[in-house]
Amino acid sequence: MSAYSDLLKTPGVARIISAQLTARFPFGMLSLAFLLHIEQQTGSYGSAGLVLAATSIGQAIAGPLTSRLMGVWGMRRVIAVTIAVCAAAVTAIALLPLTVPWYMAVGALAGLSMPPIQPAVRTIYPKMVNSRQLTPLFSLDATAQEIIWVVGPVVTTFIATQISTVWGILTAVIFLVGGGLWFLSSPELGRVRIPRSKRRFGTVLRRPPVMLATVVGFLLIGACAAIEAGVVAVFGHGGAGAGIVLAIFSIGSIAGGLSFGHIAIGPWASARRMFIVFVGTAAATIGLVAMEGSEFLWLSVTLFVAGVGIAPALAVLFAMVSASVKFSDTAEAYGWVGTGQLIGAALGSAAAGLLIDTNGPVGAFWAASAFALVGFIVPVVGKRWHPDLRGRDASPIPDTEPVPVQPS
């Protein structure tokens, strides 16, 4: 804890973590909020899944593209424009009586305009702390990020079930605009200039650690999203059980991040953390069938276990990307990783929704277990591409250019 305490005393660190966390909070709310709202409007989880799939396509296109544009137009301009467009599109989904094709079209626009706040802040971090503090900072950030991916759905569930699904979505818009303005006011956005990358768009994905982090992040967040949809389906729209279970899931993740975030990152780090997620998720799936009548207690215990692996796994992904690319490529690299996570959230919810329609709540946990299992297998198979950061600096590789020499 002393390492985290020292980090938070570093000028600007606590402020920028809080600002970016607030601005990104809707990213953990919108998949579930859309799922609940559109299912209520259409009566079909499958229709909601189609809208989430359209949103994910927009995110897939936009994530690395808008991140790279920050090196051309600057961080503030790109983030401000995308916040405005995204807020308008999400508000339209909440308030307008649309048909499913129109929901899909507006959802795609919302995905296309998701602000690249995560790539921006990941690029800023190495300029705010020394090399010794960078890995703990990624761990602290990953732990805080659990408020987005796990607590966000808890907030969405409570608001959507106790007030209305419309306010579940509009609450995300309030966080998006308010948090976005707070983040845009951060002086670091003016001090840190992302160099224009000299490589072609997408080239950074040829670096195996970046591709590995993108795929594992997609599978990890896909598992989380499927779990969230499954928990809501188990307890229904009217009670507080879903929110409490998801809160316990969140507590497990935060506990794991604070307890294990300081552990040195070796080549097996991702696989070990994903195995914890898989074991907890698989146990939840088995118990949901075998422990009928005790769903609340069983899911609380098993999802706490699954949560323990989440924040430590995310910290590993951030550090391995940072240590593997040049500074001018960091924003685009994190754009691809962020896109993987966002697509995972949307497709995890979509797959869960389709399986809930055909198999009941357990179908969502089948999907979550499959995501988590593949998320464990991938880093095992890709171990040779996983950086060994034990005793190494996780800062990005410096950009170097020829220095002109005047003839004597």
C-alpha positions, 0 to 999 in steps of 0.5 A, spaced: 500 500 500 505 504 501 507 504 493 500 506 492 500 512 497 506 514 494 503 514 487 497 518 489 502 524 492 505 525 486 502 531 483 497 530 478 496 523 479 490 522 483 486 528 479 487 525 473 486 518 475 479 521 478 477 525 472 479 519 466 475 514 471 469 519 471 469 520 463 470 513 462 465 510 467 459 510 461 463 505 458 462 500 463 454 502 463 452 502 456 452 495 454 448 493 460 444 499 459 442 498 452 441 491 453 436 492 459 432 498 455 432 495 448 429 488 451 424 492 455 422 496 448 422 490 444 421 484 448 427 480 446 434 479 448 436 477 441 434 484 438 438 487 444 444 483 442 443 486 435 444 493 437 450 491 441 453 488 436 452 494 431 455 498 437 461 494 437 462 494 430 462 502 430 467 501 436 472 496 432 472 502 427 473 508 431 478 506 437 485 505 434 483 511 428 481 516 433 487 514 438 491 515 432 488 522 430 490 525 437 497 525 434 495 529 428 490 534 431 491 533 439 488 530 444 483 535 446 480 537 440 479 529 438 476 528 445 471 534 445 468 532 438 467 525 440 464 526 446 459 531 443 457 526 438 457 520 442 453 523 448 447 525 442 447 518 439 446 515 446 441 520 448 437 518 442 437 511 444 434 513 450 429 518 448 427 516 441 421 511 440 426 507 434 425 500 431 430 495 431 434 497 425 434 505 427 437 502 434 442 499 430 444 505 426 444 510 432 448 504 436 453 504 431 454 512 431 455 511 438 460 506 437 464 510 432 464 516 437 466 513 443 472 518 446 479 515 446 480 517 453 483 510 455 489 511 450 490 518 452 491 517 459 495 511 458 500 515 454 500 521 459 502 516 465 509 515 463 510 522 463 507 523 470 511 518 474 518 515 474 520 509 471 520 505 478 513 508 479 510 506 472 508 499 473 505 500 480 501 506 477 498 501 471 496 496 477 493 502 481 489 504 474 487 497 473 484 496 480 480 503 479 478 501 472 474 495 476 469 501 478 468 502 470 467 495 468 464 492 474 461 497 479 458 501 472 453 495 471 451 495 478 449 502 478 446 501 471 442 495 474 440 499 480 437 505 476 434 501 470 430 496 475 428 501 481 427 507 476 427 506 469 432 504 463 431 511 460 435 513 466 440 508 466 442 510 459 441 518 461 446 517 467 451 514 463 451 520 458 451 525 465 458 521 467 460 522 459 459 529 459 461 531 466 467 527 466 469 528 459 469 536 461 473 534 467 478 530 463 479 535 458 481 541 463 487 537 466 493 541 464 497 534 462 493 534 456 496 541 454 503 539 456 504 532 453 504 532 445 503 525 442 508 525 436 505 523 429 507 516 428 511 515 422 508 508 421 502 506 417 495 505 421 495 498 424 502 496 423 503 496 431 498 490 431 504 486 428 508 487 435 506 480 438 505 483 445 500 488 443 496 483 439 496 478 445 494 484 450 488 486 445 486 479 444 486 477 452 483 483 454 477 482 449 476 475 452 476 478 459 471 483 458 467 479 454 467 474 460 465 480 465 459 482 460 456 475 459 456 474 467 453 481 468 447 479 463 447 472 466 446 475 473 441 480 471 437 474 468 437 470 474 434 475 479 430 479 474 429 486 473 425 488 480 429 486 485 436 488 488 439 481 488 443 482 481 446 489 484 448 486 490 452 480 487 455 484 482 457 489 487 461 482 490 464 481 484 467 488 484 469 487 491 473 481 489 476 485 483 478 490 487 481 486 492 485 482 487 488 488 484 490 491 491 493 485 493 497 482 487 498 488 483 505 489 486 507 482 483 513 482 478 510 481 471 513 474 468 511 471 462 506 466 465 502 473 469 497 473 464 495 466 464 495 465 471 490 471 472 486 469 467 486 462 470 483 465 476 477 468 472 476 461 469 475 457 475 470 462 479 466 463 472 466 455 471 464 454 478 458 459 478 456 456 472 456 449 475 453 451 481 447 455 478 444 448 475 446 444 481 445 449 487 438 451 485 434 455 490 441 457 493 443 462 487 445 468 491 450 465 496 453 461 490 454 466 485 456 471 491 462 466 493 464 464 486 464 471 482 468 474 488 473 468 486 473 470 479 473 477 480 480 476 484 483 475 477 480 481 473 484 487 475 491 484 476 490 481 469 488 488 466 494 491 469 499 486 466 496 488 459 497 495 460 504 494 462 506 489 457 503 494 451 507 500 454 514 496 454 513 493 447 512 500 443 515 506 441 512 513 445 509 515 438 505 508 437 502 508 444 496 511 443 494 507 437 496 501 441 492 502 447 486 504 442 487 497 439 487 494 446 481 498 448 477 497 442 478 489 444 475 490 451 469 494 448 468 489 443 468 484 448 463 488 453 458 488 447 459 481 444 459 478 451 453 481 452 450 480 445 452 472 446 449 472 453 443 475 451 442 470 445 443 464 450 438 467 455 433 467 450 434 460 448 437 456 454 435 461 460 440 465 465 445 459 465 446 460 458 449 467 459 454 463 464 456 458 459 458 464 454 462 467 460 466 460 461 467 460 454 470 467 454 474 466 460 477 459 458 479 461 451 482 467 455 486 462 459 489 458 453 491 464 449 496 467 453 499 460 455 499 458 447 502 465 446 507 465 452 513 466 448 510 473 446 509 475 453 514 480 455 518 478 462 518 485 465 521 482 472 526 487 473 525 491 467 522 498 466 515 498 463 516 505 460 515 506 452 521 505 447 523 512 446 522 515 439 529 516 436 531 521 429 537 522 426 540 529 429 543 533 423 550 535 424 553 542 421 559 541 416 565 543 420 
